[in-house]
Amino acid sequence: GITPYQYQINRKIAIAKNMLADTDIPVNEVSDMLGYSDAHYFSNVFKLRVGYSPREYRRMLQKCLK
């Protein structure tokens, strides 16, 4: 029940969440690896979908693991 574009964004955000949780790759590199030419745009899309910026998401996960 979603468009191919929405599916693609959902997949990219799921991959980004895994990368942010499992690696120390900087957010701008995660953005590049997922095909976003603008890290700020990626951060905005991520925040709209997840509720946190990529940096906030990573910090939140790191706090939970301590």
All heavy atoms as TSV, in Angstrom:
chain	resi	resn	atom	element	x	y	z
A	1	GLY	N	N	0.784	-1.198	0.000
A	1	GLY	CA	C	0.000	0.000	0.000
A	1	GLY	C	C	0.832	1.271	0.000
A	1	GLY	O	O	0.316	2.290	0.411
A	2	ILE	N	N	2.110	1.192	-0.416
A	2	ILE	CA	C	2.915	2.411	-0.502
A	2	ILE	C	C	3.548	2.505	-1.893
A	2	ILE	O	O	3.646	1.514	-2.605
A	2	ILE	CB	C	4.018	2.466	0.582
A	2	ILE	CG1	C	5.004	1.302	0.437
A	2	ILE	CG2	C	3.414	2.501	1.975
A	2	ILE	CD1	C	6.203	1.382	1.359
A	3	THR	N	N	3.960	3.700	-2.239
A	3	THR	CA	C	4.571	3.911	-3.548
A	3	THR	C	C	5.985	3.329	-3.565
A	3	THR	O	O	6.604	3.158	-2.511
A	3	THR	CB	C	4.651	5.407	-3.891
A	3	THR	OG1	O	5.565	6.044	-2.982
A	3	THR	CG2	C	3.279	6.070	-3.813
A	4	PRO	N	N	6.503	3.054	-4.751
A	4	PRO	CA	C	7.891	2.587	-4.831
A	4	PRO	C	C	8.873	3.582	-4.202
A	4	PRO	O	O	9.841	3.171	-3.561
A	4	PRO	CB	C	8.131	2.442	-6.336
A	4	PRO	CG	C	6.776	2.180	-6.906
A	4	PRO	CD	C	5.842	2.997	-6.059
A	5	TYR	N	N	8.614	4.855	-4.367
A	5	TYR	CA	C	9.483	5.879	-3.774
A	5	TYR	C	C	9.463	5.793	-2.247
A	5	TYR	O	O	10.516	5.847	-1.601
A	5	TYR	CB	C	9.043	7.270	-4.249
A	5	TYR	CG	C	9.841	8.395	-3.642
A	5	TYR	CD1	C	11.162	8.604	-4.024
A	5	TYR	CD2	C	9.284	9.237	-2.687
A	5	TYR	CE1	C	11.914	9.630	-3.473
A	5	TYR	CE2	C	10.025	10.267	-2.130
A	5	TYR	CZ	C	11.334	10.461	-2.522
A	5	TYR	OH	O	12.076	11.471	-1.966
A	6	GLN	N	N	8.282	5.641	-1.657
A	6	GLN	CA	C	8.167	5.526	-0.208
A	6	GLN	C	C	8.864	4.258	0.290
A	6	GLN	O	O	9.522	4.263	1.324
A	6	GLN	CB	C	6.699	5.524	0.231
A	6	GLN	CG	C	5.999	6.835	0.009
A	6	GLN	CD	C	6.612	7.965	0.808
A	6	GLN	OE1	O	7.038	7.790	1.946
A	6	GLN	NE2	N	6.700	9.146	0.207
A	7	TYR	N	N	8.725	3.176	-0.481
A	7	TYR	CA	C	9.404	1.936	-0.130
A	7	TYR	C	C	10.920	2.136	-0.123
A	7	TYR	O	O	11.609	1.695	0.788
A	7	TYR	CB	C	9.020	0.820	-1.109
A	7	TYR	CG	C	9.778	-0.459	-0.868
A	7	TYR	CD1	C	9.381	-1.323	0.143
A	7	TYR	CD2	C	10.903	-0.783	-1.616
A	7	TYR	CE1	C	10.089	-2.498	0.391
A	7	TYR	CE2	C	11.613	-1.945	-1.381
A	7	TYR	CZ	C	11.197	-2.799	-0.371
A	7	TYR	OH	O	11.904	-3.948	-0.120
A	8	GLN	N	N	11.421	2.815	-1.145
A	8	GLN	CA	C	12.857	3.074	-1.245
A	8	GLN	C	C	13.348	3.901	-0.062
A	8	GLN	O	O	14.385	3.595	0.532
A	8	GLN	CB	C	13.172	3.784	-2.557
A	8	GLN	CG	C	14.643	4.060	-2.757
A	8	GLN	CD	C	14.916	4.820	-4.036
A	8	GLN	OE1	O	14.085	5.586	-4.517
A	8	GLN	NE2	N	16.087	4.606	-4.595
A	9	ILE	N	N	12.612	4.924	0.307
A	9	ILE	CA	C	12.998	5.749	1.459
A	9	ILE	C	C	12.972	4.913	2.734
A	9	ILE	O	O	13.900	4.988	3.549
A	9	ILE	CB	C	12.084	6.985	1.591
A	9	ILE	CG1	C	12.348	7.945	0.442
A	9	ILE	CG2	C	12.307	7.680	2.932
A	9	ILE	CD1	C	11.417	9.129	0.403
A	10	ASN	N	N	11.937	4.118	2.907
A	10	ASN	CA	C	11.843	3.269	4.102
A	10	ASN	C	C	13.035	2.326	4.210
A	10	ASN	O	O	13.585	2.121	5.290
A	10	ASN	CB	C	10.542	2.474	4.105
A	10	ASN	CG	C	9.324	3.330	4.326
A	10	ASN	OD1	O	9.415	4.485	4.752
A	10	ASN	ND2	N	8.160	2.788	4.027
A	11	ARG	N	N	13.443	1.739	3.079
A	11	ARG	CA	C	14.599	0.835	3.075
A	11	ARG	C	C	15.878	1.589	3.428
A	11	ARG	O	O	16.692	1.105	4.212
A	11	ARG	CB	C	14.759	0.158	1.705
A	11	ARG	CG	C	13.700	-0.852	1.378
A	11	ARG	CD	C	13.731	-2.075	2.283
A	11	ARG	NE	N	15.049	-2.691	2.249
A	11	ARG	CZ	C	15.656	-3.239	3.304
A	11	ARG	NH1	N	15.048	-3.282	4.465
A	11	ARG	NH2	N	16.850	-3.757	3.202
A	12	LYS	N	N	16.058	2.768	2.849
A	12	LYS	CA	C	17.254	3.554	3.141
A	12	LYS	C	C	17.313	3.937	4.619
A	12	LYS	O	O	18.380	3.881	5.236
A	12	LYS	CB	C	17.299	4.822	2.280
A	12	LYS	CG	C	17.665	4.555	0.841
A	12	LYS	CD	C	17.765	5.856	0.066
A	12	LYS	CE	C	18.209	5.629	-1.355
A	12	LYS	NZ	N	18.413	6.900	-2.068
A	13	ILE	N	N	16.179	4.302	5.193
A	13	ILE	CA	C	16.156	4.680	6.610
A	13	ILE	C	C	16.448	3.458	7.477
A	13	ILE	O	O	17.177	3.552	8.474
A	13	ILE	CB	C	14.804	5.336	6.989
A	13	ILE	CG1	C	14.623	6.654	6.229
A	13	ILE	CG2	C	14.694	5.545	8.493
A	13	ILE	CD1	C	15.703	7.705	6.461
A	14	ALA	N	N	15.925	2.299	7.116
A	14	ALA	CA	C	16.208	1.073	7.877
A	14	ALA	C	C	17.702	0.751	7.826
A	14	ALA	O	O	18.305	0.391	8.845
A	14	ALA	CB	C	15.385	-0.096	7.327
A	15	ILE	N	N	18.310	0.889	6.654
A	15	ILE	CA	C	19.745	0.650	6.518
A	15	ILE	C	C	20.522	1.675	7.335
A	15	ILE	O	O	21.488	1.326	8.026
A	15	ILE	CB	C	20.161	0.674	5.031
A	15	ILE	CG1	C	19.538	-0.523	4.297
A	15	ILE	CG2	C	21.675	0.684	4.879
A	15	ILE	CD1	C	19.606	-0.425	2.783
A	16	ALA	N	N	20.103	2.933	7.269
A	16	ALA	CA	C	20.778	3.987	8.029
A	16	ALA	C	C	20.713	3.700	9.528
A	16	ALA	O	O	21.712	3.872	10.241
A	16	ALA	CB	C	20.147	5.350	7.727
A	17	LYS	N	N	19.562	3.265	10.011
A	17	LYS	CA	C	19.427	2.939	11.436
A	17	LYS	C	C	20.414	1.850	11.837
A	17	LYS	O	O	21.059	1.954	12.883
A	17	LYS	CB	C	17.986	2.524	11.755
A	17	LYS	CG	C	17.010	3.686	11.718
A	17	LYS	CD	C	15.573	3.238	11.794
A	17	LYS	CE	C	15.178	2.763	13.150
A	17	LYS	NZ	N	13.732	2.454	13.240
A	18	ASN	N	N	20.550	0.831	11.008
A	18	ASN	CA	C	21.508	-0.237	11.299
A	18	ASN	C	C	22.936	0.287	11.287
A	18	ASN	O	O	23.739	-0.070	12.155
A	18	ASN	CB	C	21.358	-1.387	10.310
A	18	ASN	CG	C	20.111	-2.197	10.543
A	18	ASN	OD1	O	19.599	-2.262	11.644
A	18	ASN	ND2	N	19.609	-2.815	9.491
A	19	MET	N	N	23.267	1.101	10.300
A	19	MET	CA	C	24.617	1.643	10.205
A	19	MET	C	C	24.938	2.543	11.396
A	19	MET	O	O	26.045	2.490	11.946
A	19	MET	CB	C	24.794	2.413	8.895
A	19	MET	CG	C	24.762	1.515	7.672
A	19	MET	SD	S	24.840	2.431	6.137
A	19	MET	CE	C	26.576	2.839	6.116
A	20	LEU	N	N	23.988	3.343	11.802
A	20	LEU	CA	C	24.210	4.233	12.941
A	20	LEU	C	C	24.349	3.438	14.241
A	20	LEU	O	O	25.097	3.831	15.135
A	20	LEU	CB	C	23.069	5.254	13.059
A	20	LEU	CG	C	22.997	6.269	11.924
A	20	LEU	CD1	C	21.663	7.005	11.969
A	20	LEU	CD2	C	24.159	7.257	12.011
A	21	ALA	N	N	23.639	2.336	14.333
A	21	ALA	CA	C	23.687	1.516	15.542
A	21	ALA	C	C	24.942	0.652	15.611
A	21	ALA	O	O	25.500	0.451	16.688
A	21	ALA	CB	C	22.446	0.623	15.608
A	22	ASP	N	N	25.391	0.160	14.463
A	22	ASP	CA	C	26.440	-0.861	14.449
A	22	ASP	C	C	27.826	-0.370	14.054
A	22	ASP	O	O	28.776	-1.153	14.098
A	22	ASP	CB	C	26.039	-1.998	13.499
A	22	ASP	CG	C	24.764	-2.693	13.936
A	22	ASP	OD1	O	24.439	-2.648	15.139
A	22	ASP	OD2	O	24.095	-3.282	13.075
A	23	THR	N	N	27.948	0.879	13.621
A	23	THR	CA	C	29.243	1.394	13.173
A	23	THR	C	C	29.498	2.779	13.758
A	23	THR	O	O	28.599	3.395	14.335
A	23	THR	CB	C	29.315	1.506	11.629
A	23	THR	OG1	O	28.479	2.584	11.201
A	23	THR	CG2	C	28.910	0.216	10.948
A	24	ASP	N	N	30.705	3.253	13.565
A	24	ASP	CA	C	31.058	4.628	13.941
A	24	ASP	C	C	31.212	5.511	12.707
A	24	ASP	O	O	31.831	6.569	12.773
A	24	ASP	CB	C	32.372	4.636	14.735
A	24	ASP	CG	C	32.205	4.012	16.113
A	24	ASP	OD1	O	31.094	4.115	16.676
A	24	ASP	OD2	O	33.175	3.410	16.621
A	25	ILE	N	N	30.651	5.079	11.599
A	25	ILE	CA	C	30.738	5.853	10.365
A	25	ILE	C	C	30.030	7.192	10.581
A	25	ILE	O	O	28.894	7.222	11.065
A	25	ILE	CB	C	30.088	5.090	9.196
A	25	ILE	CG1	C	30.820	3.771	8.940
A	25	ILE	CG2	C	30.066	5.947	7.929
A	25	ILE	CD1	C	30.116	2.865	7.955
A	26	PRO	N	N	30.687	8.306	10.232
A	26	PRO	CA	C	30.050	9.616	10.399
A	26	PRO	C	C	28.747	9.726	9.602
A	26	PRO	O	O	28.589	9.089	8.554
A	26	PRO	CB	C	31.097	10.598	9.851
A	26	PRO	CG	C	32.387	9.872	9.922
A	26	PRO	CD	C	32.054	8.416	9.719
A	27	VAL	N	N	27.836	10.530	10.106
A	27	VAL	CA	C	26.523	10.681	9.495
A	27	VAL	C	C	26.633	11.117	8.039
A	27	VAL	O	O	25.913	10.603	7.182
A	27	VAL	CB	C	25.652	11.671	10.301
A	27	VAL	CG1	C	24.358	11.982	9.572
A	27	VAL	CG2	C	25.369	11.120	11.691
A	28	ASN	N	N	27.546	12.026	7.736
A	28	ASN	CA	C	27.658	12.483	6.351
A	28	ASN	C	C	28.101	11.345	5.428
A	28	ASN	O	O	27.682	11.281	4.275
A	28	ASN	CB	C	28.574	13.693	6.216
A	28	ASN	CG	C	30.000	13.414	6.609
A	28	ASN	OD1	O	30.266	12.635	7.516
A	28	ASN	ND2	N	30.925	14.055	5.938
A	29	GLU	N	N	28.913	10.417	5.921
A	29	GLU	CA	C	29.318	9.271	5.106
A	29	GLU	C	C	28.169	8.276	4.957
A	29	GLU	O	O	28.011	7.673	3.897
A	29	GLU	CB	C	30.549	8.598	5.695
A	29	GLU	CG	C	31.803	9.418	5.517
A	29	GLU	CD	C	33.043	8.714	6.032
A	29	GLU	OE1	O	33.105	7.467	5.972
A	29	GLU	OE2	O	33.948	9.420	6.496
A	30	VAL	N	N	27.381	8.092	6.000
A	30	VAL	CA	C	26.191	7.234	5.899
A	30	VAL	C	C	25.279	7.805	4.815
A	30	VAL	O	O	24.785	7.077	3.946
A	30	VAL	CB	C	25.448	7.138	7.255
A	30	VAL	CG1	C	24.100	6.440	7.087
A	30	VAL	CG2	C	26.295	6.429	8.296
A	31	SER	N	N	25.093	9.105	4.847
A	31	SER	CA	C	24.272	9.788	3.850
A	31	SER	C	C	24.796	9.521	2.438
A	31	SER	O	O	24.026	9.162	1.542
A	31	SER	CB	C	24.277	11.285	4.150
A	31	SER	OG	O	23.695	12.024	3.113
A	32	ASP	N	N	26.092	9.686	2.253
A	32	ASP	CA	C	26.706	9.436	0.937
A	32	ASP	C	C	26.515	7.991	0.498
A	32	ASP	O	O	26.179	7.723	-0.667
A	32	ASP	CB	C	28.203	9.746	0.962
A	32	ASP	CG	C	28.511	11.222	1.026
A	32	ASP	OD1	O	27.619	12.046	0.725
A	32	ASP	OD2	O	29.658	11.552	1.387
A	33	MET	N	N	26.726	7.057	1.418
A	33	MET	CA	C	26.622	5.641	1.090
A	33	MET	C	C	25.203	5.254	0.653
A	33	MET	O	O	25.021	4.307	-0.112
A	33	MET	CB	C	27.058	4.791	2.275
A	33	MET	CG	C	28.526	4.933	2.602
A	33	MET	SD	S	28.942	4.184	4.169
A	33	MET	CE	C	29.482	2.586	3.600
A	34	LEU	N	N	24.221	5.987	1.148
A	34	LEU	CA	C	22.830	5.695	0.811
A	34	LEU	C	C	22.346	6.478	-0.408
A	34	LEU	O	O	21.177	6.391	-0.784
A	34	LEU	CB	C	21.929	5.980	2.011
A	34	LEU	CG	C	22.153	5.047	3.195
A	34	LEU	CD1	C	21.362	5.504	4.398
A	34	LEU	CD2	C	21.806	3.621	2.821
A	35	GLY	N	N	23.249	7.251	-1.012
A	35	GLY	CA	C	22.897	7.944	-2.242
A	35	GLY	C	C	22.335	9.342	-2.074
A	35	GLY	O	O	21.840	9.919	-3.043
A	36	TYR	N	N	22.401	9.886	-0.874
A	36	TYR	CA	C	21.952	11.261	-0.666
A	36	TYR	C	C	23.108	12.201	-0.976
A	36	TYR	O	O	24.205	12.022	-0.450
A	36	TYR	CB	C	21.491	11.479	0.783
A	36	TYR	CG	C	20.180	10.813	1.099
A	36	TYR	CD1	C	20.141	9.533	1.628
A	36	TYR	CD2	C	18.978	11.466	0.875
A	36	TYR	CE1	C	18.932	8.908	1.920
A	36	TYR	CE2	C	17.763	10.861	1.163
A	36	TYR	CZ	C	17.754	9.584	1.691
A	36	TYR	OH	O	16.565	8.985	1.975
A	37	SER	N	N	22.875	13.188	-1.808
A	37	SER	CA	C	23.938	14.129	-2.161
A	37	SER	C	C	24.078	15.230	-1.119
A	37	SER	O	O	25.081	15.941	-1.096
A	37	SER	CB	C	23.678	14.742	-3.538
A	37	SER	OG	O	22.435	15.412	-3.555
A	38	ASP	N	N	23.083	15.361	-0.251
A	38	ASP	CA	C	23.078	16.411	0.768
A	38	ASP	C	C	22.812	15.781	2.136
A	38	ASP	O	O	21.726	15.254	2.385
A	38	ASP	CB	C	22.000	17.434	0.422
A	38	ASP	CG	C	21.920	18.604	1.370
A	38	ASP	OD1	O	22.640	18.624	2.392
A	38	ASP	OD2	O	21.121	19.515	1.110
A	39	ALA	N	N	23.807	15.827	3.014
A	39	ALA	CA	C	23.669	15.217	4.347
A	39	ALA	C	C	22.575	15.903	5.165
A	39	ALA	O	O	21.904	15.255	5.974
A	39	ALA	CB	C	25.002	15.259	5.092
A	40	HIS	N	N	22.385	17.203	4.960
A	40	HIS	CA	C	21.340	17.925	5.692
A	40	HIS	C	C	19.953	17.407	5.276
A	40	HIS	O	O	19.085	17.197	6.125
A	40	HIS	CB	C	21.463	19.429	5.437
A	40	HIS	CG	C	20.490	20.248	6.208
A	40	HIS	ND1	N	20.571	20.401	7.571
A	40	HIS	CD2	C	19.412	20.955	5.813
A	40	HIS	CE1	C	19.572	21.176	7.977
A	40	HIS	NE2	N	18.859	21.509	6.927
A	41	TYR	N	N	19.760	17.185	3.990
A	41	TYR	CA	C	18.490	16.636	3.513
A	41	TYR	C	C	18.264	15.240	4.093
A	41	TYR	O	O	17.167	14.914	4.555
A	41	TYR	CB	C	18.471	16.592	1.982
A	41	TYR	CG	C	17.210	15.986	1.428
A	41	TYR	CD1	C	16.010	16.687	1.445
A	41	TYR	CD2	C	17.215	14.696	0.900
A	41	TYR	CE1	C	14.849	16.120	0.953
A	41	TYR	CE2	C	16.057	14.127	0.404
A	41	TYR	CZ	C	14.881	14.841	0.431
A	41	TYR	OH	O	13.723	14.277	-0.046
A	42	PHE	N	N	19.310	14.413	4.082
A	42	PHE	CA	C	19.215	13.082	4.681
A	42	PHE	C	C	18.793	13.183	6.145
A	42	PHE	O	O	17.911	12.453	6.595
A	42	PHE	CB	C	20.549	12.345	4.569
A	42	PHE	CG	C	20.658	11.160	5.474
A	42	PHE	CD1	C	19.936	10.009	5.233
A	42	PHE	CD2	C	21.476	11.204	6.591
A	42	PHE	CE1	C	20.024	8.908	6.091
A	42	PHE	CE2	C	21.580	10.116	7.443
A	42	PHE	CZ	C	20.846	8.973	7.195
A	43	SER	N	N	19.420	14.088	6.886
A	43	SER	CA	C	19.086	14.259	8.309
A	43	SER	C	C	17.627	14.648	8.486
A	43	SER	O	O	16.957	14.159	9.402
A	43	SER	CB	C	19.998	15.294	8.955
A	43	SER	OG	O	21.311	14.810	9.032
A	44	ASN	N	N	17.136	15.526	7.621
A	44	ASN	CA	C	15.732	15.940	7.714
A	44	ASN	C	C	14.788	14.780	7.428
A	44	ASN	O	O	13.798	14.590	8.146
A	44	ASN	CB	C	15.448	17.092	6.743
A	44	ASN	CG	C	16.047	18.392	7.199
A	44	ASN	OD1	O	16.335	18.579	8.375
A	44	ASN	ND2	N	16.256	19.297	6.266
A	45	VAL	N	N	15.088	13.997	6.389
A	45	VAL	CA	C	14.254	12.836	6.059
A	45	VAL	C	C	14.290	11.830	7.210
A	45	VAL	O	O	13.254	11.303	7.625
A	45	VAL	CB	C	14.724	12.173	4.740
A	45	VAL	CG1	C	14.028	10.848	4.508
A	45	VAL	CG2	C	14.509	13.111	3.567
A	46	PHE	N	N	15.479	11.577	7.742
A	46	PHE	CA	C	15.632	10.634	8.852
A	46	PHE	C	C	14.803	11.097	10.050
A	46	PHE	O	O	14.061	10.305	10.640
A	46	PHE	CB	C	17.110	10.528	9.236
A	46	PHE	CG	C	17.406	9.420	10.211
A	46	PHE	CD1	C	17.797	8.173	9.765
A	46	PHE	CD2	C	17.305	9.630	11.583
A	46	PHE	CE1	C	18.073	7.144	10.661
A	46	PHE	CE2	C	17.577	8.615	12.484
A	46	PHE	CZ	C	17.958	7.367	12.029
A	47	LYS	N	N	14.894	12.371	10.384
A	47	LYS	CA	C	14.165	12.884	11.552
A	47	LYS	C	C	12.650	12.802	11.351
A	47	LYS	O	O	11.917	12.477	12.287
A	47	LYS	CB	C	14.583	14.320	11.860
A	47	LYS	CG	C	13.982	14.835	13.148
A	47	LYS	CD	C	14.605	16.114	13.608
A	47	LYS	CE	C	14.055	16.490	14.978
A	47	LYS	NZ	N	14.748	17.623	15.556
A	48	LEU	N	N	12.191	13.073	10.133
A	48	LEU	CA	C	10.753	12.965	9.867
A	48	LEU	C	C	10.264	11.529	10.035
A	48	LEU	O	O	9.157	11.301	10.521
A	48	LEU	CB	C	10.440	13.443	8.445
A	48	LEU	CG	C	10.443	14.951	8.232
A	48	LEU	CD1	C	10.318	15.268	6.743
A	48	LEU	CD2	C	9.313	15.606	9.009
A	49	ARG	N	N	11.076	10.554	9.645
A	49	ARG	CA	C	10.675	9.139	9.702
A	49	ARG	C	C	10.868	8.527	11.084
A	49	ARG	O	O	10.071	7.690	11.506
A	49	ARG	CB	C	11.474	8.315	8.692
A	49	ARG	CG	C	11.313	8.734	7.272
A	49	ARG	CD	C	9.956	8.335	6.777
A	49	ARG	NE	N	9.730	8.873	5.448
A	49	ARG	CZ	C	9.021	8.270	4.540
A	49	ARG	NH1	N	8.446	7.125	4.790
A	49	ARG	NH2	N	8.839	8.833	3.368
A	50	VAL	N	N	11.950	8.915	11.775
A	50	VAL	CA	C	12.336	8.239	13.019
A	50	VAL	C	C	11.947	9.045	14.258
A	50	VAL	O	O	11.706	8.480	15.320
A	50	VAL	CB	C	13.861	7.941	13.004
A	50	VAL	CG1	C	14.318	7.288	14.280
A	50	VAL	CG2	C	14.206	7.076	11.800
A	51	GLY	N	N	11.899	10.363	14.111
A	51	GLY	CA	C	11.577	11.204	15.254
A	51	GLY	C	C	12.803	11.788	15.925
A	51	GLY	O	O	12.691	12.586	16.849
A	52	TYR	N	N	13.972	11.372	15.488
A	52	TYR	CA	C	15.253	11.858	16.002
A	52	TYR	C	C	16.173	12.130	14.825
A	52	TYR	O	O	16.086	11.442	13.810
A	52	TYR	CB	C	15.934	10.805	16.892
A	52	TYR	CG	C	15.140	10.379	18.086
A	52	TYR	CD1	C	14.372	9.219	18.055
A	52	TYR	CD2	C	15.171	11.119	19.261
A	52	TYR	CE1	C	13.635	8.819	19.148
A	52	TYR	CE2	C	14.436	10.719	20.368
A	52	TYR	CZ	C	13.668	9.578	20.300
A	52	TYR	OH	O	12.947	9.193	21.396
A	53	SER	N	N	17.087	13.070	15.004
A	53	SER	CA	C	18.111	13.255	13.980
A	53	SER	C	C	19.035	12.043	14.027
A	53	SER	O	O	19.060	11.312	15.017
A	53	SER	CB	C	18.910	14.538	14.237
A	53	SER	OG	O	19.771	14.356	15.350
A	54	PRO	N	N	19.816	11.816	12.979
A	54	PRO	CA	C	20.737	10.674	13.015
A	54	PRO	C	C	21.696	10.726	14.207
A	54	PRO	O	O	21.955	9.701	14.847
A	54	PRO	CB	C	21.495	10.785	11.691
A	54	PRO	CG	C	20.562	11.500	10.784
A	54	PRO	CD	C	19.827	12.457	11.664
A	55	ARG	N	N	22.208	11.899	14.538
A	55	ARG	CA	C	23.119	12.016	15.688
A	55	ARG	C	C	22.401	11.726	16.994
A	55	ARG	O	O	22.937	11.040	17.864
A	55	ARG	CB	C	23.764	13.403	15.711
A	55	ARG	CG	C	24.824	13.563	14.662
A	55	ARG	CD	C	25.508	14.928	14.723
A	55	ARG	NE	N	26.532	15.025	13.704
A	55	ARG	CZ	C	26.314	15.397	12.456
A	55	ARG	NH1	N	25.111	15.732	12.068
A	55	ARG	NH2	N	27.314	15.435	11.585
A	56	GLU	N	N	21.182	12.257	17.143
A	56	GLU	CA	C	20.402	11.984	18.355
A	56	GLU	C	C	20.092	10.492	18.467
A	56	GLU	O	O	20.170	9.925	19.561
A	56	GLU	CB	C	19.088	12.771	18.330
A	56	GLU	CG	C	19.247	14.265	18.463
A	56	GLU	CD	C	17.954	15.012	18.184
A	56	GLU	OE1	O	17.078	14.480	17.477
A	56	GLU	OE2	O	17.835	16.145	18.668
A	57	TYR	N	N	19.758	9.869	17.348
A	57	TYR	CA	C	19.455	8.441	17.334
A	57	TYR	C	C	20.666	7.628	17.789
A	57	TYR	O	O	20.554	6.743	18.635
A	57	TYR	CB	C	19.019	8.032	15.920
A	57	TYR	CG	C	18.656	6.587	15.786
A	57	TYR	CD1	C	17.412	6.132	16.209
A	57	TYR	CD2	C	19.537	5.680	15.224
A	57	TYR	CE1	C	17.069	4.798	16.078
A	57	TYR	CE2	C	19.199	4.340	15.085
A	57	TYR	CZ	C	17.966	3.910	15.527
A	57	TYR	OH	O	17.631	2.576	15.399
A	58	ARG	N	N	21.833	7.958	17.256
A	58	ARG	CA	C	23.057	7.249	17.632
A	58	ARG	C	C	23.364	7.458	19.113
A	58	ARG	O	O	23.693	6.510	19.830
A	58	ARG	CB	C	24.227	7.719	16.771
A	58	ARG	CG	C	25.529	7.016	17.126
A	58	ARG	CD	C	26.632	7.412	16.191
A	58	ARG	NE	N	26.647	6.507	15.050
A	58	ARG	CZ	C	27.285	6.730	13.925
A	58	ARG	NH1	N	27.948	7.851	13.753
A	58	ARG	NH2	N	27.256	5.844	12.952
A	59	ARG	N	N	23.258	8.686	19.607
A	59	ARG	CA	C	23.520	8.960	21.033
A	59	ARG	C	C	22.551	8.198	21.920
A	59	ARG	O	O	22.939	7.663	22.956
A	59	ARG	CB	C	23.407	10.459	21.313
A	59	ARG	CG	C	24.685	11.199	21.082
A	59	ARG	CD	C	24.624	12.607	21.636
A	59	ARG	NE	N	25.084	13.493	20.587
A	59	ARG	CZ	C	24.384	14.443	20.001
A	59	ARG	NH1	N	23.146	14.695	20.398
A	59	ARG	NH2	N	24.870	15.176	19.053
A	60	MET	N	N	21.294	8.165	21.522
A	60	MET	CA	C	20.278	7.459	22.311
A	60	MET	C	C	20.631	5.961	22.397
A	60	MET	O	O	20.551	5.370	23.464
A	60	MET	CB	C	18.913	7.639	21.649
A	60	MET	CG	C	17.785	6.976	22.386
A	60	MET	SD	S	16.201	7.188	21.556
A	60	MET	CE	C	16.488	6.270	20.046
A	61	LEU	N	N	21.044	5.383	21.282
A	61	LEU	CA	C	21.430	3.965	21.290
A	61	LEU	C	C	22.659	3.714	22.145
A	61	LEU	O	O	22.725	2.711	22.854
A	61	LEU	CB	C	21.672	3.475	19.866
A	61	LEU	CG	C	20.450	3.352	18.980
A	61	LEU	CD1	C	20.863	2.972	17.576
A	61	LEU	CD2	C	19.476	2.343	19.537
A	62	GLN	N	N	23.612	4.617	22.067
A	62	GLN	CA	C	24.839	4.447	22.852
A	62	GLN	C	C	24.551	4.513	24.352
A	62	GLN	O	O	25.136	3.782	25.133
A	62	GLN	CB	C	25.878	5.499	22.450
A	62	GLN	CG	C	26.471	5.235	21.088
A	62	GLN	CD	C	27.356	6.358	20.588
A	62	GLN	OE1	O	27.357	7.469	21.119
A	62	GLN	NE2	N	28.124	6.088	19.538
A	63	LYS	N	N	23.618	5.388	24.747
A	63	LYS	CA	C	23.236	5.476	26.155
A	63	LYS	C	C	22.559	4.196	26.627
A	63	LYS	O	O	22.763	3.745	27.736
A	63	LYS	CB	C	22.310	6.665	26.386
A	63	LYS	CG	C	23.000	7.992	26.390
A	63	LYS	CD	C	22.024	9.115	26.661
A	63	LYS	CE	C	22.703	10.452	26.592
A	63	LYS	NZ	N	21.749	11.551	26.824
A	64	CYS	N	N	21.745	3.609	25.761
A	64	CYS	CA	C	21.032	2.375	26.111
A	64	CYS	C	C	21.977	1.196	26.267
A	64	CYS	O	O	21.708	0.267	27.010
A	64	CYS	CB	C	19.990	2.046	25.048
A	64	CYS	SG	S	18.599	3.176	25.027
A	65	LEU	N	N	23.105	1.230	25.544
A	65	LEU	CA	C	24.049	0.122	25.596
A	65	LEU	C	C	25.013	0.211	26.760
A	65	LEU	O	O	25.723	-0.743	27.053
A	65	LEU	CB	C	24.825	0.036	24.276
A	65	LEU	CG	C	23.988	-0.275	23.057
A	65	LEU	CD1	C	24.821	-0.200	21.790
A	65	LEU	CD2	C	23.331	-1.640	23.157
A	66	LYS	N	N	25.048	1.349	27.427
A	66	LYS	CA	C	25.970	1.513	28.561
A	66	LYS	C	C	25.374	1.029	29.851
A	66	LYS	O	O	24.294	0.815	30.087
A	66	LYS	CB	C	26.393	2.972	28.706
A	66	LYS	CG	C	27.312	3.391	27.580
A	66	LYS	CD	C	27.756	4.795	27.801
A	66	LYS	CE	C	28.696	5.226	26.658
A	66	LYS	NZ	N	29.196	6.539	26.816
